[in-house]
Amino acid sequence: AQSVTQLDSQVPVFEEAPVELRCNYSSSVSVYLFWYVQYPNQGLQLLLKYLSGSTLVKGINGFEAEFNKSQTSFHLRKPSVHISDTAEYFCAVSFLSYDYKLSFGAGTTVTVRA
Amino acid sequence: NAGVTQTPKFRILKIGQSMTLQCTQDMNHNYMYWYRQDPGMGLKLIYYSVGAGITDKGEVPNGYNVSRSTTEDFPLRLELAAPSQTSVYFCASQQGLWPTIYFGEGSWLTVV
């Protein structure tokens, strides 16, 4: 079965500390991988995506993610967070079977404290 | 840059009422989607369309209907609103099979 799992529902972190958000997927076909961010009362904004090539992907706002095919993971990291990074983060997977519809994880709420 | 535009942004409905959420995109994308977002559940696909005149059900289509008479517009209709339809609704569009999807800003719907 194809699925997307975000392993942490809430991640509290202090300002300037590093953060890692974990995402695992299950698939029998090739995948495209995405991270989206949703700031309070706003829509979703694409942070970064992996389609092919280098497994380390850099996105906006200092975020990066690494695709690990053997562990079927796509964890998101930032070395030093800011208060403005407080948001909900969604991992999404496009299973390359007959279409490219996105399947979303349940989301991880990151709260950055001073 | 308009992108994907949804209206209304906020709406309160009474049980049994009906309404239409409007979605318009100006990027000439052929793929369009409606998602709902519930706390702790991520986004669930309601309906999608691969082009004008073509629509298909997603994961959670019950209680909703869509139409796609033009490339630009993809309205979502709620018939006989129920409290279980209280949610945040997102419209999105995509150009063919190019994997980047663009989202609207969301519509917050409460059914009381």
Interface residues (C-beta under 8 A of the other chain):
Chain A: V4 Q6 S9 Y32 F34 Y36 N41 Q42 G43 L44 Q45 L46 K49 L51 F90 S94 D99 Y100 K101 L102 F104 G105 A106 G107
Chain B: Y33 Y35 G40 M41 G42 L43 K44 L45 Y48 G58 F90 Q94 L97 P99 T100 I101 F103 G104 E105 G106
